[in-house]
Amino acid sequence: MKSAALIPALFVITVTVTAQQAVQPPPPTPDAFVAQEGLFKTDSMEFTLAPKEGMEYKYRLSKGAGLLFSWVATAPVHYELHSEPEAGPKGYAETFDKQDSRDRAHGNYVAPFAGIHGWYWENRTDREVIVRIVSAGHYTESLEFRRKQDVKRKGFN
């Protein structure tokens, strides 16, 4: 009996190599980064609003300055986030967020112009409401406005 010769099997694998093209990153998103002159500041305040009382708390910001914030209230309040430009007509304000019956808001705000930027809160209930705000940003001062009271200013160096 003749022995069968073993023929080794030869497998040929063909690999096609294609040149990989370099992936180009997308262009930078406009206004995603805004350099600031100074260090950021932090602020934490608590306000008591009597029944039917309203008040404003604002920060002085340069154009492009950021403001990171969180505020909470012990009961729903009417609020408005608005800004008054330094060079604007007296009494002019631009509103960015306005809500009725909310007990909190959190966000990041970038000043579209130099001026004072902040909130008006109004307690429309028959009991006291406490509003607490915490912020960080590139502001130079805060201002508290209440009816029939002098403006309270707090500087940040």
Secondary structure as a PSIPRED ss2 file (coil, helix, strand):
# PSIPRED VFORMAT (PSIPRED V4.0)

   1 M C   1.000  0.000  0.000
   2 K C   1.000  0.000  0.000
   3 S C   1.000  0.000  0.000
   4 A C   1.000  0.000  0.000
   5 A C   1.000  0.000  0.000
   6 L C   1.000  0.000  0.000
   7 I C   1.000  0.000  0.000
   8 P C   1.000  0.000  0.000
   9 A C   1.000  0.000  0.000
  10 L C   1.000  0.000  0.000
  11 F C   1.000  0.000  0.000
  12 V C   1.000  0.000  0.000
  13 I C   1.000  0.000  0.000
  14 T C   1.000  0.000  0.000
  15 V C   1.000  0.000  0.000
  16 T C   1.000  0.000  0.000
  17 V C   1.000  0.000  0.000
  18 T C   1.000  0.000  0.000
  19 A C   1.000  0.000  0.000
  20 Q C   1.000  0.000  0.000
  21 Q C   1.000  0.000  0.000
  22 A C   1.000  0.000  0.000
  23 V C   1.000  0.000  0.000
  24 Q C   1.000  0.000  0.000
  25 P C   1.000  0.000  0.000
  26 P C   1.000  0.000  0.000
  27 P C   1.000  0.000  0.000
  28 P C   1.000  0.000  0.000
  29 T C   1.000  0.000  0.000
  30 P C   1.000  0.000  0.000
  31 D C   1.000  0.000  0.000
  32 A C   1.000  0.000  0.000
  33 F C   1.000  0.000  0.000
  34 V C   1.000  0.000  0.000
  35 A C   1.000  0.000  0.000
  36 Q C   1.000  0.000  0.000
  37 E C   1.000  0.000  0.000
  38 G C   1.000  0.000  0.000
  39 L C   1.000  0.000  0.000
  40 F C   1.000  0.000  0.000
  41 K E   0.000  0.000  1.000
  42 T E   0.000  0.000  1.000
  43 D E   0.000  0.000  1.000
  44 S E   0.000  0.000  1.000
  45 M E   0.000  0.000  1.000
  46 E E   0.000  0.000  1.000
  47 F E   0.000  0.000  1.000
  48 T E   0.000  0.000  1.000
  49 L E   0.000  0.000  1.000
  50 A C   1.000  0.000  0.000
  51 P C   1.000  0.000  0.000
  52 K C   1.000  0.000  0.000
  53 E C   1.000  0.000  0.000
  54 G E   0.000  0.000  1.000
  55 M E   0.000  0.000  1.000
  56 E E   0.000  0.000  1.000
  57 Y E   0.000  0.000  1.000
  58 K E   0.000  0.000  1.000
  59 Y E   0.000  0.000  1.000
  60 R E   0.000  0.000  1.000
  61 L E   0.000  0.000  1.000
  62 S C   1.000  0.000  0.000
  63 K C   1.000  0.000  0.000
  64 G C   1.000  0.000  0.000
  65 A C   1.000  0.000  0.000
  66 G E   0.000  0.000  1.000
  67 L E   0.000  0.000  1.000
  68 L E   0.000  0.000  1.000
  69 F E   0.000  0.000  1.000
  70 S E   0.000  0.000  1.000
  71 W E   0.000  0.000  1.000
  72 V E   0.000  0.000  1.000
  73 A E   0.000  0.000  1.000
  74 T E   0.000  0.000  1.000
  75 A E   0.000  0.000  1.000
  76 P E   0.000  0.000  1.000
  77 V E   0.000  0.000  1.000
  78 H E   0.000  0.000  1.000
  79 Y E   0.000  0.000  1.000
  80 E E   0.000  0.000  1.000
  81 L E   0.000  0.000  1.000
  82 H E   0.000  0.000  1.000
  83 S E   0.000  0.000  1.000
  84 E E   0.000  0.000  1.000
  85 P E   0.000  0.000  1.000
  86 E C   1.000  0.000  0.000
  87 A C   1.000  0.000  0.000
  88 G C   1.000  0.000  0.000
  89 P C   1.000  0.000  0.000
  90 K C   1.000  0.000  0.000
  91 G C   1.000  0.000  0.000
  92 Y C   1.000  0.000  0.000
  93 A C   1.000  0.000  0.000
  94 E E   0.000  0.000  1.000
  95 T E   0.000  0.000  1.000
  96 F E   0.000  0.000  1.000
  97 D E   0.000  0.000  1.000
  98 K E   0.000  0.000  1.000
  99 Q E   0.000  0.000  1.000
 100 D E   0.000  0.000  1.000
 101 S E   0.000  0.000  1.000
 102 R E   0.000  0.000  1.000
 103 D E   0.000  0.000  1.000
 104 R E   0.000  0.000  1.000
 105 A E   0.000  0.000  1.000
 106 H E   0.000  0.000  1.000
 107 G E   0.000  0.000  1.000
 108 N E   0.000  0.000  1.000
 109 Y E   0.000  0.000  1.000
 110 V E   0.000  0.000  1.000
 111 A C   1.000  0.000  0.000
 112 P C   1.000  0.000  0.000
 113 F C   1.000  0.000  0.000
 114 A C   1.000  0.000  0.000
 115 G E   0.000  0.000  1.000
 116 I E   0.000  0.000  1.000
 117 H E   0.000  0.000  1.000
 118 G E   0.000  0.000  1.000
 119 W E   0.000  0.000  1.000
 120 Y E   0.000  0.000  1.000
 121 W E   0.000  0.000  1.000
 122 E E   0.000  0.000  1.000
 123 N C   1.000  0.000  0.000
 124 R C   1.000  0.000  0.000
 125 T C   1.000  0.000  0.000
 126 D C   1.000  0.000  0.000
 127 R C   1.000  0.000  0.000
 128 E C   1.000  0.000  0.000
 129 V E   0.000  0.000  1.000
 130 I E   0.000  0.000  1.000
 131 V E   0.000  0.000  1.000
 132 R E   0.000  0.000  1.000
 133 I E   0.000  0.000  1.000
 134 V E   0.000  0.000  1.000
 135 S E   0.000  0.000  1.000
 136 A E   0.000  0.000  1.000
 137 G E   0.000  0.000  1.000
 138 H C   1.000  0.000  0.000
 139 Y E   0.000  0.000  1.000
 140 T E   0.000  0.000  1.000
 141 E E   0.000  0.000  1.000
 142 S E   0.000  0.000  1.000
 143 L E   0.000  0.000  1.000
 144 E E   0.000  0.000  1.000
 145 F E   0.000  0.000  1.000
 146 R E   0.000  0.000  1.000
 147 R C   1.000  0.000  0.000
 148 K C   1.000  0.000  0.000
 149 Q C   1.000  0.000  0.000
 150 D C   1.000  0.000  0.000
 151 V C   1.000  0.000  0.000
 152 K E   0.000  0.000  1.000
 153 R E   0.000  0.000  1.000
 154 K E   0.000  0.000  1.000
 155 G E   0.000  0.000  1.000
 156 F C   1.000  0.000  0.000
 157 N C   1.000  0.000  0.000
